[in-house]
Amino acid sequence: MPEANANIDRGLIAKLKASLSDDVQNHLQTAIDRIVDTKKSGGKVAVVTGSGPNLHEGVTTLIAELIRIGVIDGVTTSSAVIAHEMAGTLDRVKRVDGVRCGIPAEKLPLGGHFELSLLDAGQLEVIKQELPLNNDLIQLLQEAEGDEIIKAAGNMAYPLGYRTERISVEVLQRAKIEGRPFEEIAGRGADPRTMIGAGYLANVPVLVSTPQLVGGGGVGLALGDSISITERSARIANILSEADLIIESAVALTQEIHDGPFETFTGHGVWADWDGHPTFSLKGKTLVRFDLDPNLQTVCEIERGSATVQEAINQGLPKTKLLKIPFRMEMSGFARLPGSIPVIGDIGVLWPILALEVSDRLGLDLTFLSYPQQSEHGQAMREFIVRSVQCLSREKMLS
């Protein structure tokens, strides 16, 4: 059993829930009730997640825990999340002036910073055995003035970010040899508190969606090259087809994810169905979306009251002008589905409330619970992830 980050503070969760508006509480409670009913009836729950706040708020780590206890049965995510999970989800880095450390300004990102991964001696020694490192640069960065911060793991930091890029080539090679997705091969070497690691151990699919392939540097390229776009789309369609309830968490472009080329209810898969390819329908499924944009709820209310979005589609009219509000394309499919539930709020607040109540009502024990990163518990949670969630083990991945 993995170490728990802290005792669950039920009082804080109650306060978080009480801080939500009545409307948000009602929508969140409806979502929780639907999840519990789905699991009690033997149904499946899938999550469509983005990167960014999902990592920093501990949501991806919480999703891994919900996979472990059997609440979540499939995940789609972004290539950036896979890259960060391969590096340990969150890590502590030292950010320094790159030019002062001898790196040409034109080779540095905006702001001119360069980052050093603050690894312990054992972690650094493992990486040194895997690839040649610039020890002089590491020493220079260690001695330079700079700020220490916690951020998404790997990424721009040396050597962990560079190591993730290089090891992705080996993951891709093994994926090609075995005819499996990159995510599955990486998952068997990943920490069990990552989504890919938990998914591998529980035989739960965790896949990058097609619109989210671009990202994560070389990891994204390796992901895209591991299996064809057609096979990836079919595998994702299978996750969504089997799911009775889908949770979208701080993610863009979801119309292209949950519709996709094989879905018939919103129409994109109609010709695939005509040609006899396996298809599925979102009809009858529940879609829950965690989103900060209040326009999403506005669009849903308009659609429930007058079917304006569907009517605009029927007439081929621009939805943004018709509704007179900023309109993101994922609002279209979501608002038109009768089983959609918009929950407007901070995912750092919404997810722990949902996870604790769902696990309690299903009689399941959580060993990890996320908290809003700005809270004292959230800061401790982030420290726990840095300390406890390890980067991918090359030895385990290859074994």
DRENDO-1510 file (C-alpha; in Angstrom, 1 decimal, always signed):
<recs>
REC; n; res; u; v; w
REC; 1; MET; +0.0; +0.0; +0.0 .
REC; 2; PRO; +1.5; +3.4; -1.0 .
REC; 3; GLU; +2.3; +5.9; +1.7 .
REC; 4; ALA; -0.6; +8.4; +2.2 .
REC; 5; ASN; +0.2; +12.1; +1.8 .
REC; 6; ALA; -1.7; +13.1; +5.0 .
REC; 7; ASN; -4.7; +12.1; +7.0 .
REC; 8; ILE; -7.9; +13.1; +5.2 .
REC; 9; ASP; -9.3; +16.3; +6.6 .
REC; 10; ARG; -13.0; +15.9; +6.4 .
REC; 11; GLY; -13.6; +19.2; +8.1 .
REC; 12; LEU; -11.7; +21.0; +5.3 .
REC; 13; ILE; -13.6; +19.1; +2.6 .
REC; 14; ALA; -16.9; +20.1; +4.2 .
REC; 15; LYS; -15.7; +23.8; +4.3 .
REC; 16; LEU; -14.7; +23.6; +0.6 .
REC; 17; LYS; -18.1; +22.2; -0.3 .
REC; 18; ALA; -19.9; +24.9; +1.7 .
REC; 19; SER; -17.9; +27.6; -0.1 .
REC; 20; LEU; -19.5; +26.6; -3.4 .
REC; 21; SER; -22.7; +28.4; -4.6 .
REC; 22; ASP; -26.0; +26.5; -4.2 .
REC; 23; ASP; -26.1; +26.0; -7.9 .
REC; 24; VAL; -22.6; +24.5; -8.1 .
REC; 25; GLN; -23.3; +22.3; -5.1 .
REC; 26; ASN; -26.4; +20.9; -6.7 .
REC; 27; HIS; -24.7; +20.1; -10.0 .
REC; 28; LEU; -21.8; +18.6; -8.2 .
REC; 29; GLN; -24.1; +16.5; -6.0 .
REC; 30; THR; -25.9; +15.3; -9.1 .
REC; 31; ALA; -22.6; +14.2; -10.6 .
REC; 32; ILE; -21.6; +12.4; -7.4 .
REC; 33; ASP; -25.0; +10.6; -7.2 .
REC; 34; ARG; -24.7; +9.5; -10.9 .
REC; 35; ILE; -21.1; +8.2; -10.4 .
REC; 36; VAL; -22.2; +6.2; -7.3 .
REC; 37; ASP; -25.3; +4.8; -9.1 .
REC; 38; THR; -23.1; +3.9; -12.1 .
REC; 39; LYS; -20.6; +2.0; -10.1 .
REC; 40; LYS; -23.2; +0.2; -7.9 .
REC; 41; SER; -24.9; -1.0; -11.1 .
REC; 42; GLY; -21.7; -2.4; -12.5 .
REC; 43; GLY; -21.2; +0.5; -15.0 .
REC; 44; LYS; -18.0; +2.2; -15.9 .
REC; 45; VAL; -16.6; +5.8; -15.4 .
REC; 46; ALA; -14.1; +7.4; -17.8 .
REC; 47; VAL; -12.1; +10.7; -17.4 .
REC; 48; VAL; -11.0; +13.1; -20.1 .
REC; 49; THR; -8.3; +15.3; -18.6 .
REC; 50; GLY; -6.1; +18.0; -19.7 .
REC; 51; SER; -2.7; +19.0; -18.2 .
REC; 52; GLY; -1.8; +22.2; -16.5 .
REC; 53; PRO; -4.0; +22.6; -13.4 .
REC; 54; ASN; -4.7; +18.8; -13.3 .
REC; 55; LEU; -1.1; +18.2; -12.4 .
REC; 56; HIS; -0.6; +21.2; -10.1 .
REC; 57; GLU; -3.8; +20.6; -8.1 .
REC; 58; GLY; -2.9; +16.9; -7.6 .
REC; 59; VAL; -5.8; +15.8; -9.7 .
REC; 60; THR; -3.8; +13.4; -11.9 .
REC; 61; THR; -2.4; +11.8; -8.7 .
REC; 62; LEU; -6.0; +11.6; -7.3 .
REC; 63; ILE; -7.2; +10.0; -10.6 .
REC; 64; ALA; -4.4; +7.4; -10.2 .
REC; 65; GLU; -5.8; +6.6; -6.7 .
REC; 66; LEU; -9.3; +6.3; -8.0 .
REC; 67; ILE; -8.1; +3.9; -10.7 .
REC; 68; ARG; -6.4; +1.9; -7.9 .
REC; 69; ILE; -9.6; +1.6; -5.9 .
REC; 70; GLY; -11.7; +0.8; -8.9 .
REC; 71; VAL; -13.7; +4.0; -9.4 .
REC; 72; ILE; -12.3; +5.1; -12.7 .
REC; 73; ASP; -12.2; +2.6; -15.6 .
REC; 74; GLY; -10.5; +4.6; -18.4 .
REC; 75; VAL; -8.6; +7.8; -19.0 .
REC; 76; THR; -7.8; +10.0; -22.0 .
REC; 77; THR; -5.2; +12.8; -21.4 .
REC; 78; SER; -2.5; +14.8; -23.1 .
REC; 79; SER; +1.0; +13.9; -24.2 .
REC; 80; ALA; +2.3; +16.7; -21.8 .
REC; 81; VAL; +0.8; +14.8; -18.9 .
REC; 82; ILE; +2.5; +11.6; -19.9 .
REC; 83; ALA; +5.8; +13.4; -20.2 .
REC; 84; HIS; +5.4; +14.9; -16.7 .
REC; 85; GLU; +4.3; +11.5; -15.2 .
REC; 86; MET; +7.3; +9.8; -16.7 .
REC; 87; ALA; +9.4; +12.4; -14.8 .
REC; 88; GLY; +7.4; +12.0; -11.5 .
REC; 89; THR; +4.4; +14.4; -11.9 .
REC; 90; LEU; +5.9; +17.3; -9.9 .
REC; 91; ASP; +9.5; +18.1; -9.0 .
REC; 92; ARG; +11.5; +20.8; -7.4 .
REC; 93; VAL; +13.8; +22.8; -9.6 .
REC; 94; LYS; +16.3; +25.6; -9.3 .
REC; 95; ARG; +15.7; +28.3; -11.8 .
REC; 96; VAL; +18.7; +30.4; -12.8 .
REC; 97; ASP; +19.8; +33.0; -15.3 .
REC; 98; GLY; +20.8; +30.8; -18.3 .
REC; 99; VAL; +23.1; +33.4; -20.0 .
REC; 100; ARG; +25.1; +33.8; -16.8 .
REC; 101; CYS; +25.6; +30.0; -16.9 .
REC; 102; GLY; +27.0; +30.2; -20.4 .
REC; 103; ILE; +23.9; +29.2; -22.4 .
REC; 104; PRO; +23.4; +31.4; -25.5 .
REC; 105; ALA; +20.3; +33.7; -25.1 .
REC; 106; GLU; +18.9; +32.5; -28.4 .
REC; 107; LYS; +18.8; +28.9; -27.1 .
REC; 108; LEU; +16.8; +29.9; -24.0 .
REC; 109; PRO; +13.0; +30.1; -23.6 .
REC; 110; LEU; +11.2; +33.4; -22.9 .
REC; 111; GLY; +12.5; +34.9; -19.7 .
REC; 112; GLY; +16.0; +33.5; -20.2 .
REC; 113; HIS; +15.7; +31.0; -17.4 .
REC; 114; PHE; +17.4; +27.6; -17.3 .
REC; 115; GLU; +16.4; +25.0; -14.7 .
REC; 116; LEU; +18.2; +22.3; -12.7 .
REC; 117; SER; +16.4; +19.3; -11.4 .
REC; 118; LEU; +17.0; +19.1; -7.7 .
REC; 119; LEU; +17.5; +15.3; -7.4 .
REC; 120; ASP; +18.9; +13.3; -4.6 .
REC; 121; ALA; +22.3; +11.5; -5.1 .
REC; 122; GLY; +20.7; +8.2; -5.8 .
REC; 123; GLN; +18.4; +9.5; -8.5 .
REC; 124; LEU; +21.2; +11.4; -10.1 .
REC; 125; GLU; +23.4; +8.3; -10.1 .
REC; 126; VAL; +20.7; +6.2; -11.9 .
REC; 127; ILE; +20.5; +8.9; -14.6 .
REC; 128; LYS; +24.3; +9.0; -15.0 .
REC; 129; GLN; +24.3; +5.3; -15.7 .
REC; 130; GLU; +21.7; +5.7; -18.4 .
REC; 131; LEU; +23.1; +8.6; -20.4 .
REC; 132; PRO; +26.1; +10.9; -20.5 .
REC; 133; LEU; +25.6; +14.1; -18.5 .
REC; 134; ASN; +27.4; +17.4; -18.4 .
REC; 135; ASN; +28.7; +17.3; -14.9 .
REC; 136; ASP; +30.4; +20.7; -15.2 .
REC; 137; LEU; +27.0; +22.3; -16.1 .
REC; 138; ILE; +25.3; +20.5; -13.2 .
REC; 139; GLN; +27.9; +21.9; -10.8 .
REC; 140; LEU; +27.7; +25.4; -12.3 .
REC; 141; LEU; +23.9; +25.3; -11.9 .
REC; 142; GLN; +24.2; +24.1; -8.3 .
REC; 143; GLU; +26.5; +27.0; -7.4 .
REC; 144; ALA; +24.5; +29.7; -9.3 .
REC; 145; GLU; +22.1; +32.0; -7.6 .
REC; 146; GLY; +18.4; +31.1; -8.3 .
REC; 147; ASP; +15.0; +30.4; -7.0 .
REC; 148; GLU; +13.7; +27.0; -6.0 .
REC; 149; ILE; +10.1; +26.2; -7.2 .
REC; 150; ILE; +7.8; +23.2; -7.6 .
REC; 151; LYS; +6.6; +22.7; -11.1 .
REC; 152; ALA; +5.4; +20.0; -13.5 .
REC; 153; ALA; +8.2; +17.4; -13.5 .
REC; 154; GLY; +10.9; +17.1; -16.2 .
REC; 155; ASN; +9.9; +19.7; -18.8 .
REC; 156; MET; +12.7; +22.3; -19.2 .
REC; 157; ALA; +14.8; +21.1; -16.2 .
REC; 158; TYR; +18.3; +19.4; -16.6 .
REC; 159; PRO; +18.9; +16.5; -16.5 .
REC; 160; LEU; +15.4; +15.1; -15.8 .
REC; 161; GLY; +13.7; +16.8; -18.7 .
REC; 162; TYR; +16.5; +15.7; -21.1 .
REC; 163; ARG; +16.4; +12.2; -19.6 .
REC; 164; THR; +12.6; +11.9; -20.3 .
REC; 165; GLU; +13.1; +13.0; -23.9 .
REC; 166; ARG; +15.9; +10.4; -24.4 .
REC; 167; ILE; +14.1; +7.5; -22.7 .
REC; 168; SER; +11.0; +8.2; -24.8 .
REC; 169; VAL; +12.9; +6.8; -27.8 .
REC; 170; GLU; +13.4; +3.5; -25.9 .
REC; 171; VAL; +9.8; +3.4; -24.9 .
REC; 172; LEU; +8.8; +3.9; -28.5 .
REC; 173; GLN; +11.1; +1.2; -29.7 .
REC; 174; ARG; +9.6; -1.3; -27.2 .
REC; 175; ALA; +6.1; -0.2; -28.1 .
REC; 176; LYS; +6.8; -0.9; -31.8 .
REC; 177; ILE; +8.3; -4.3; -31.0 .
REC; 178; GLU; +5.3; -5.3; -28.9 .
REC; 179; GLY; +2.6; -3.6; -31.0 .
REC; 180; ARG; +1.3; -1.7; -28.0 .
REC; 181; PRO; +0.7; +2.0; -27.2 .
REC; 182; PHE; +3.5; +4.1; -25.8 .
REC; 183; GLU; +1.4; +4.9; -22.7 .
REC; 184; GLU; +1.1; +1.2; -21.8 .
REC; 185; ILE; +4.9; +0.5; -22.2 .
REC; 186; ALA; +5.7; +3.6; -20.2 .
REC; 187; GLY; +3.1; +2.7; -17.6 .
REC; 188; ARG; +4.8; -0.5; -16.6 .
REC; 189; GLY; +7.9; +1.5; -15.5 .
REC; 190; ALA; +6.0; +4.4; -14.1 .
REC; 191; ASP; +5.3; +5.1; -10.4 .
REC; 192; PRO; +2.0; +3.6; -9.3 .
REC; 193; ARG; +0.8; +7.0; -8.2 .
REC; 194; THR; +0.8; +8.2; -11.8 .
REC; 195; MET; -2.2; +7.6; -14.1 .
REC; 196; ILE; -0.1; +5.5; -16.5 .
REC; 197; GLY; +1.4; +3.5; -13.6 .
REC; 198; ALA; -1.9; +2.9; -11.9 .
REC; 199; GLY; -3.6; +2.1; -15.2 .
REC; 200; TYR; -0.9; -0.5; -16.1 .
REC; 201; LEU; -1.3; -2.2; -12.7 .
REC; 202; ALA; -5.1; -2.3; -12.9 .
REC; 203; ASN; -5.3; -3.1; -16.6 .
REC; 204; VAL; -7.2; +0.2; -17.1 .
REC; 205; PRO; -6.5; +2.0; -20.4 .
REC; 206; VAL; -4.8; +5.4; -20.2 .
REC; 207; LEU; -4.4; +7.0; -23.6 .
REC; 208; VAL; -3.5; +10.3; -25.1 .
REC; 209; SER; -6.4; +11.7; -27.3 .
REC; 210; THR; -5.7; +12.6; -30.9 .
REC; 211; PRO; -6.2; +16.4; -30.4 .
REC; 212; GLN; -3.8; +16.3; -27.4 .
REC; 213; LEU; -0.9; +14.5; -29.1 .
REC; 214; VAL; +1.0; +17.7; -29.8 .
REC; 215; GLY; +2.9; +18.5; -26.6 .
REC; 216; GLY; +5.4; +17.1; -24.3 .
REC; 217; GLY; +8.3; +17.6; -26.7 .
REC; 218; GLY; +9.8; +14.4; -28.0 .
REC; 219; VAL; +7.4; +12.4; -25.8 .
REC; 220; GLY; +4.5; +13.7; -27.9 .
REC; 221; LEU; +6.2; +12.7; -31.1 .
REC; 222; ALA; +7.0; +9.2; -29.8 .
REC; 223; LEU; +3.4; +8.8; -28.6 .
REC; 224; GLY; +2.1; +9.7; -32.0 .
REC; 225; ASP; +4.5; +7.3; -33.7 .
REC; 226; SER; +3.7; +4.4; -31.5 .
REC; 227; ILE; +0.4; +3.4; -33.0 .
REC; 228; SER; -1.6; +4.8; -35.9 .
REC; 229; ILE; -4.1; +7.7; -35.6 .
REC; 230; THR; -6.8; +5.2; -36.7 .
REC; 231; GLU; -5.9; +2.7; -34.0 .
REC; 232; ARG; -5.6; +5.4; -31.4 .
REC; 233; SER; -9.0; +6.8; -32.3 .
REC; 234; ALA; -10.5; +3.3; -32.2 .
REC; 235; ARG; -9.0; +2.5; -28.8 .
REC; 236; ILE; -10.4; +5.8; -27.4 .
REC; 237; ALA; -13.8; +5.1; -28.9 .
REC; 238; ASN; -13.7; +1.8; -27.0 .
REC; 239; ILE; -13.0; +3.6; -23.7 .
REC; 240; LEU; -15.9; +6.0; -24.3 .
REC; 241; SER; -18.2; +3.3; -25.7 .
REC; 242; GLU; -17.8; +1.2; -22.5 .
REC; 243; ALA; -18.2; +4.2; -20.2 .
REC; 244; ASP; -21.7; +5.0; -18.8 .
REC; 245; LEU; -20.4; +8.3; -17.4 .
REC; 246; ILE; -17.6; +10.6; -18.6 .
REC; 247; ILE; -15.9; +13.3; -16.5 .
REC; 248; GLU; -14.2; +16.1; -18.4 .
REC; 249; SER; -11.6; +17.9; -16.2 .
REC; 250; ALA; -10.1; +21.3; -17.3 .
REC; 251; VAL; -9.6; +20.2; -20.9 .
REC; 252; ALA; -10.1; +21.9; -24.2 .
REC; 253; LEU; -11.1; +20.4; -27.6 .
REC; 254; THR; -13.3; +17.8; -26.0 .
REC; 255; GLN; -15.9; +17.8; -28.8 .
REC; 256; GLU; -13.2; +16.2; -31.0 .
REC; 257; ILE; -12.4; +13.8; -28.2 .
REC; 258; HIS; -15.8; +12.6; -27.1 .
REC; 259; ASP; -17.4; +12.9; -30.6 .
REC; 260; GLY; -14.4; +11.5; -32.6 .
REC; 261; PRO; -14.6; +9.7; -35.9 .
REC; 262; PHE; -16.6; +6.7; -34.6 .
REC; 263; GLU; -19.4; +8.4; -32.6 .
REC; 264; THR; -22.8; +8.6; -34.1 .
REC; 265; PHE; -25.1; +10.6; -31.8 .
REC; 266; THR; -23.5; +13.9; -32.6 .
REC; 267; GLY; -23.0; +12.8; -36.2 .
REC; 268; HIS; -19.3; +12.6; -36.8 .
REC; 269; GLY; -19.2; +8.8; -37.1 .
REC; 270; VAL; -22.2; +8.5; -39.5 .
REC; 271; TRP; -20.1; +7.5; -42.5 .
REC; 272; ALA; -17.9; +5.1; -40.6 .
REC; 273; ASP; -21.2; +3.4; -39.5 .
REC; 274; TRP; -22.4; +3.3; -43.1 .
REC; 275; ASP; -19.2; +1.6; -44.1 .
REC; 276; GLY; -19.6; -1.0; -41.4 .
REC; 277; HIS; -16.8; +0.1; -39.1 .
REC; 278; PRO; -17.3; -0.3; -35.3 .
REC; 279; THR; -19.0; +2.8; -33.9 .
REC; 280; PHE; -20.6; +3.9; -30.7 .
REC; 281; SER; -23.1; +6.5; -29.4 .
REC; 282; LEU; -23.1; +9.0; -26.6 .
REC; 283; LYS; -26.8; +8.7; -26.4 .
REC; 284; GLY; -27.9; +7.8; -22.8 .
REC; 285; LYS; -24.4; +8.6; -21.3 .
REC; 286; THR; -23.8; +11.2; -18.6 .
REC; 287; LEU; -21.1; +13.8; -19.3 .
REC; 288; VAL; -19.8; +15.8; -16.3 .
REC; 289; ARG; -17.6; +18.8; -17.1 .
REC; 290; PHE; -15.5; +20.6; -14.5 .
REC; 291; ASP; -14.8; +24.0; -16.1 .
REC; 292; LEU; -14.1; +27.6; -14.9 .
REC; 293; ASP; -16.1; +29.2; -17.7 .
REC; 294; PRO; -19.6; +30.2; -16.7 .
REC; 295; ASN; -20.5; +30.5; -20.3 .
REC; 296; LEU; -20.7; +26.7; -20.4 .
REC; 297; GLN; -23.6; +26.7; -18.0 .
REC; 298; THR; -25.2; +29.6; -19.8 .
REC; 299; VAL; -25.1; +27.6; -23.1 .
REC; 300; CYS; -26.5; +24.5; -21.4 .
REC; 301; GLU; -29.4; +26.5; -19.8 .
REC; 302; ILE; -30.2; +28.1; -23.2 .
REC; 303; GLU; -30.1; +24.7; -24.9 .
REC; 304; ARG; -32.3; +23.1; -22.2 .
REC; 305; GLY; -34.8; +26.0; -22.6 .
REC; 306; SER; -35.0; +26.5; -26.3 .
REC; 307; ALA; -32.6; +24.0; -28.1 .
REC; 308; THR; -30.9; +27.1; -29.6 .
REC; 309; VAL; -27.6; +25.3; -30.2 .
REC; 310; GLN; -29.2; +22.4; -32.0 .
REC; 311; GLU; -31.4; +24.8; -34.0 .
REC; 312; ALA; -28.3; +26.8; -35.1 .
REC; 313; ILE; -26.7; +23.6; -36.2 .
REC; 314; ASN; -29.8; +22.6; -38.1 .
REC; 315; GLN; -29.8; +26.0; -40.0 .
REC; 316; GLY; -26.0; +26.1; -40.5 .
REC; 317; LEU; -25.8; +29.3; -38.4 .
REC; 318; PRO; -22.7; +30.5; -36.5 .
REC; 319; LYS; -23.4; +29.7; -32.8 .
REC; 320; THR; -21.3; +32.5; -31.4 .
REC; 321; LYS; -23.3; +35.2; -33.1 .
REC; 322; LEU; -26.7; +33.5; -32.4 .
REC; 323; LEU; -26.0; +33.1; -28.7 .
REC; 324; LYS; -24.2; +36.4; -28.2 .
REC; 325; ILE; -21.6; +34.9; -25.9 .
REC; 326; PRO; -18.0; +33.6; -26.4 .
REC; 327; PHE; -18.5; +30.1; -27.6 .
REC; 328; ARG; -15.9; +27.3; -27.4 .
REC; 329; MET; -16.4; +24.4; -29.7 .
REC; 330; GLU; -16.6; +21.8; -26.9 .
REC; 331; MET; -19.7; +23.6; -25.6 .
REC; 332; SER; -21.6; +22.4; -28.7 .
REC; 333; GLY; -21.6; +18.7; -28.2 .
REC; 334; PHE; -21.7; +19.0; -24.4 .
REC; 335; ALA; -24.7; +21.3; -24.3 .
REC; 336; ARG; -26.7; +19.3; -26.8 .
REC; 337; LEU; -26.4; +16.0; -24.9 .
REC; 338; PRO; -29.3; +15.6; -22.5 .
REC; 339; GLY; -27.2; +13.9; -19.9 .
REC; 340; SER; -24.6; +16.6; -19.5 .
REC; 341; ILE; -23.9; +18.2; -16.2 .
REC; 342; PRO; -21.8; +21.5; -16.1 .
REC; 343; VAL; -20.0; +22.0; -12.8 .
REC; 344; ILE; -18.4; +25.5; -12.8 .
REC; 345; GLY; -15.5; +25.9; -10.4 .
REC; 346; ASP; -11.9; +25.2; -9.5 .
REC; 347; ILE; -10.9; +21.6; -10.1 .
REC; 348; GLY; -8.7; +21.8; -7.1 .
REC; 349; VAL; -11.8; +22.2; -5.0 .
REC; 350; LEU; -14.2; +20.1; -6.9 .
REC; 351; TRP; -12.2; +16.9; -7.3 .
REC; 352; PRO; -11.4; +16.1; -3.6 .
REC; 353; ILE; -15.1; +16.7; -2.7 .
REC; 354; LEU; -16.2; +14.3; -5.4 .
REC; 355; ALA; -13.5; +11.7; -4.6 .
REC; 356; LEU; -14.1; +11.6; -0.9 .
REC; 357; GLU; -17.9; +11.3; -1.1 .
REC; 358; VAL; -17.9; +8.7; -3.9 .
REC; 359; SER; -15.3; +6.5; -2.1 .
REC; 360; ASP; -17.2; +6.8; +1.2 .
REC; 361; ARG; -20.6; +5.8; -0.4 .
REC; 362; LEU; -19.0; +2.9; -2.2 .
REC; 363; GLY; -17.1; +1.7; +0.9 .
REC; 364; LEU; -13.7; +2.3; -0.5 .
REC; 365; ASP; -10.6; +3.6; +1.3 .
REC; 366; LEU; -8.5; +6.4; -0.1 .
REC; 367; THR; -4.8; +6.6; +0.7 .
REC; 368; PHE; -4.4; +9.9; -1.1 .
REC; 369; LEU; -6.7; +12.9; -1.4 .
REC; 370; SER; -5.8; +16.1; -3.2 .
REC; 371; TYR; -6.4; +19.6; -1.9 .
REC; 372; PRO; -6.4; +23.1; -3.5 .
REC; 373; GLN; -2.8; +24.0; -4.1 .
REC; 374; GLN; -3.2; +27.4; -2.5 .
REC; 375; SER; -4.2; +25.9; +0.8 .
REC; 376; GLU; -1.9; +24.6; +3.6 .
REC; 377; HIS; -3.0; +21.1; +2.9 .
REC; 378; GLY; -2.4; +21.6; -0.8 .
REC; 379; GLN; +1.1; +22.8; -0.3 .
REC; 380; ALA; +1.8; +19.7; +1.8 .
REC; 381; MET; +0.3; +17.6; -0.9 .
REC; 382; ARG; +2.6; +19.0; -3.6 .
REC; 383; GLU; +5.6; +18.4; -1.3 .
REC; 384; PHE; +4.4; +14.8; -0.9 .
REC; 385; ILE; +4.2; +14.3; -4.7 .
REC; 386; VAL; +7.7; +15.7; -5.2 .
REC; 387; ARG; +9.0; +13.4; -2.4 .
REC; 388; SER; +7.1; +10.3; -3.1 .
REC; 389; VAL; +6.2; +10.0; -6.8 .
REC; 390; GLN; +9.3; +8.8; -8.6 .
REC; 391; CYS; +10.3; +9.1; -12.3 .
REC; 392; LEU; +9.9; +6.2; -14.7 .
REC; 393; SER; +12.2; +3.2; -14.0 .
REC; 394; ARG; +13.9; +2.2; -17.2 .
REC; 395; GLU; +14.7; -1.2; -15.7 .
REC; 396; LYS; +11.0; -1.9; -14.9 .
REC; 397; MET; +9.9; -0.6; -18.3 .
REC; 398; LEU; +12.2; -2.9; -20.2 .
REC; 399; SER; +11.7; -6.0; -18.0 .
</recs>
